[in-house]
Amino acid sequence: MTFFPRTLLWRTFLLIAALILASVAAYFQIFRVYDREPRARQIAQMVVSVVNLTRAALVSARPDLRRELLLELSEREGIRVYPAEPGERLVPPPLDRPLVHLVTDEIRNQLGEETRFAFERDGLRGFWVSFRIDDDEYWVVMSRERLERQLALQWFAWAALTLAIALAGAFLIVFRVRRPLSALTSAAVDIGRGQVPAPLAESGPTEIQTVSRAFNQMTRDLARLEDDRALILAGVSHDLRTPLARLRLGLEMIDADPQLKSGMTTDIDEMDRIIGQFLDFARAAGGEPAAATDLAVLAREVAGRYRDTGHAIGEEIAPVPQLELRPLAVKRLLSNLLDNAFRHGGDEVQLRVSPAGHGAVVEVLDRGPGIPPQEVERLKQPFTRLETARTGSDGSGLGLAIVDRIARMHDGTFDLLPRPGGGLIARVSLPRSQPHRP
């Protein structure tokens, strides 16, 4: 399990956001490095000036007025002066901090090597710098804030606002790139469902225009090929049925061996059934309008027709919600599933209809030899058959392709699953959504 987003929009946005944040961090670090030395010299010069002025004031002041001078420096300038005492507890400054190290070195260069520093003296925190008057040593203590950069809150607010504007701009750029890609993805999904999508807008950057133009041309070519294929199938199938009818009529009129006549009649019926499948495949996505349909009633009607022709079929049909279906197409779907089950699965065939969420599930179960899992997807393609005892040599290889095509036309799914105890479960899941127009 990963928390990294999968969509192009968020992946690209996070990448751009990371680059912006890294750029801001790098700029801040460069600014700190290049600003450190000038700032250290500025702080050191200020401390040296304070120490020199304090020393000069003490030296020039009358001894009896020095106390008042020290009080005035403390109250007005925040500068306190203490005499150094033996045994005092000192905490040295953190010289591992580059700025502190540069400041102390610069102060020592100007005041002398004997200058001492401390960040705490006898528990009193501050920035302590020593100086001498004759043989006496004194400490001048200043606030530590003089060594620390004070960034006003409004600077952080402006930085946050600038960063937010940059991220918003990055999101807008990525969104504008994602929009044509989303349209392209949706159109590709429509083609996968057997639909002809609306033409893509051929606008935007040159690369997007080129892809959209090529995709639109491909869609037109596929639609033309599909129309030509359906027209050829329908025309050939229609033209073949006329000579088949004459053959059947002639066969009935001639006096021939009854067994031979029965075999020839069976062959003619099989050829007529295959031609019917060609026609069904050609019009599987025909212009039939969708309507609110009771799938349970439709399934009982189809099952009754098979029962009237002598087929034994078990029914487990539960009430299901009204679905937007193309009734004739769904009848073809059920008929193909039942034909396949009776042809290859023996007499033990069951038809189940049950609700599933907001949609319904249709299942046709048989006790035939089944289908290997690795062959399932191939058998959903037109004109493909499984060269085993299940399919034999008869059939056109279009029955399952018609079922899959009608299921996808209704935004449904078609699965071929092994049945416990042997056999096959042909399952079609139909959602409640409106089927798409071809």
Residue pairs with C-beta under 8 A, 6 or more apart in sequence:
4 11
5 11
5 14
7 178
8 174
8 178
8 181
9 174
9 175
9 178
12 174
12 177
12 178
13 170
13 171
13 174
16 167
16 170
16 173
16 174
17 167
17 170
20 163
20 166
20 167
20 170
21 163
24 159
24 163
36 98
36 99
36 102
37 102
39 99
39 149
40 99
40 102
40 103
40 106
41 102
41 106
43 99
43 103
43 146
43 147
44 102
44 103
44 106
44 107
44 110
45 106
45 110
46 146
47 103
47 107
47 127
47 129
47 142
47 146
48 107
48 110
48 111
50 77
50 79
50 140
50 142
51 111
51 129
51 131
51 140
54 73
54 79
54 81
54 131
54 140
55 131
55 133
55 138
57 69
57 73
58 66
58 69
58 70
58 81
58 133
58 138
59 133
61 69
70 80
70 81
73 79
73 80
73 81
74 80
78 142
78 143
79 140
79 141
79 142
80 126
80 140
80 141
81 138
81 139
81 140
81 141
82 121
82 138
82 139
82 141
83 136
83 137
83 138
83 139
84 130
84 136
84 137
84 138
84 139
88 121
88 122
89 120
89 121
89 122
89 123
90 116
90 118
90 120
90 121
90 128
91 118
91 119
91 120
91 121
92 117
92 118
92 119
93 100
93 104
93 117
93 118
93 119
93 127
94 100
94 119
95 101
95 104
99 147
100 147
103 147
104 117
107 115
107 117
107 129
108 115
111 129
111 131
114 130
114 132
115 129
115 130
115 131
116 128
116 129
116 130
117 127
117 128
117 129
117 130
118 128
118 139
119 125
119 126
119 127
119 128
119 144
120 126
120 128
121 128
121 139
121 141
124 141
125 144
126 141
126 142
126 143
126 144
127 141
127 142
127 143
127 144
127 146
127 147
128 139
128 140
128 141
129 139
129 140
129 141
129 142
130 137
130 138
130 139
130 140
131 137
131 138
131 140
132 138
176 204
180 200
180 201
180 204
180 208
180 211
180 212
183 200
183 201
184 200
184 211
184 212
184 215
186 197
187 197
187 198
187 200
187 215
187 219
188 215
190 196
190 197
190 436
191 197
191 219
191 222
192 408
193 408
193 409
193 411
193 436
194 285
194 405
194 408
194 409
194 438
195 409
195 436
195 437
195 438
196 219
196 222
196 223
196 438
197 219
199 216
199 219
200 212
200 215
200 216
201 212
202 209
202 212
202 213
202 216
203 209
203 212
204 212
229 282
230 282
230 283
231 282
233 278
233 279
233 281
233 282
234 278
234 279
234 282
234 283
236 278
237 275
237 276
237 278
237 279
237 282
238 279
240 271
240 275
241 272
241 275
244 268
244 271
244 272
244 275
247 268
248 265
248 268
251 261
251 264
251 265
251 268
254 261
270 394
274 395
274 396
277 336
277 396
277 398
277 399
277 402
278 396
278 398
280 332
280 336
280 398
280 402
281 382
281 398
281 401
281 402
281 405
284 329
284 332
284 402
284 405
284 406
284 409
285 405
285 409
285 438
286 329
286 438
287 438
288 326
288 327
288 328
288 329
289 326
290 324
290 325
290 326
290 434
290 435
291 324
291 325
291 326
291 327
292 322
292 323
292 324
293 322
293 323
293 324
293 325
293 327
293 330
294 320
294 322
295 320
295 323
295 325
295 330
295 353
295 360
295 362
295 430
296 317
296 318
296 319
296 320
296 353
298 325
298 327
298 330
298 331
298 334
299 315
299 317
299 334
299 351
299 353
299 362
300 315
300 317
301 331
302 331
302 334
302 335
302 338
302 351
303 313
303 315
303 317
303 338
303 351
306 313
306 338
306 342
307 313
311 338
311 342
311 347
311 349
312 347
312 348
312 349
313 338
313 349
313 350
313 351
314 348
314 349
314 350
314 351
315 350
315 351
316 350
316 351
316 352
316 353
316 354
317 351
317 352
317 353
318 353
318 354
318 355
319 355
320 353
320 354
320 355
320 360
321 355
321 358
321 359
321 360
321 432
323 359
323 360
323 430
323 432
324 432
324 433
324 434
324 435
325 410
325 430
325 435
326 406
326 409
326 410
326 435
329 406
329 409
329 410
330 406
330 410
332 402
332 406
333 362
333 402
333 403
333 406
333 407
333 428
334 351
334 362
334 364
336 399
336 400
336 402
336 403
337 362
337 364
337 403
337 426
337 428
338 349
338 351
338 364
339 399
340 364
340 399
340 400
340 426
341 349
341 364
341 365
341 366
341 368
341 424
341 426
342 349
342 366
343 394
343 395
344 366
344 368
344 369
344 390
344 391
344 392
345 366
345 367
345 368
345 423
345 424
346 366
346 367
346 368
348 366
348 367
348 423
349 364
349 365
349 366
350 363
350 364
350 365
350 366
351 362
351 363
351 364
352 361
352 362
352 363
352 364
352 365
353 360
353 361
353 362
353 363
354 360
354 361
354 363
355 361
356 429
357 431
358 431
358 432
359 412
359 429
359 430
359 431
359 432
360 429
360 430
361 427
361 428
361 429
361 430
362 427
362 428
362 430
363 425
363 426
363 427
363 428
364 425
364 426
365 419
365 423
365 424
365 425
365 426
366 419
366 423
366 424
367 419
367 421
367 422
367 423
368 390
368 423
368 424
369 388
369 389
369 390
370 390
370 418
370 419
370 422
370 423
370 424
371 379
371 386
371 390
371 416
371 424
372 386
373 418
375 386
376 415
376 416
378 384
379 385
379 386
379 400
379 416
380 400
380 401
380 404
380 414
381 401
382 397
382 398
382 401
383 396
383 397
383 398
383 401
384 397
384 401
385 391
385 395
385 397
400 414
400 416
403 414
403 426
403 428
404 414
407 413
407 414
407 428
407 429
407 430
408 414
409 435
409 436
409 438
410 430
410 431
410 435
411 430
411 431
411 433
411 435
411 436
412 428
412 429
412 430
412 431
413 428
413 429
414 426
414 427
414 428
415 425
415 426
415 427
415 428
415 429
416 424
416 425
416 426
416 427
417 424
417 425
417 427
418 424
418 425
419 425
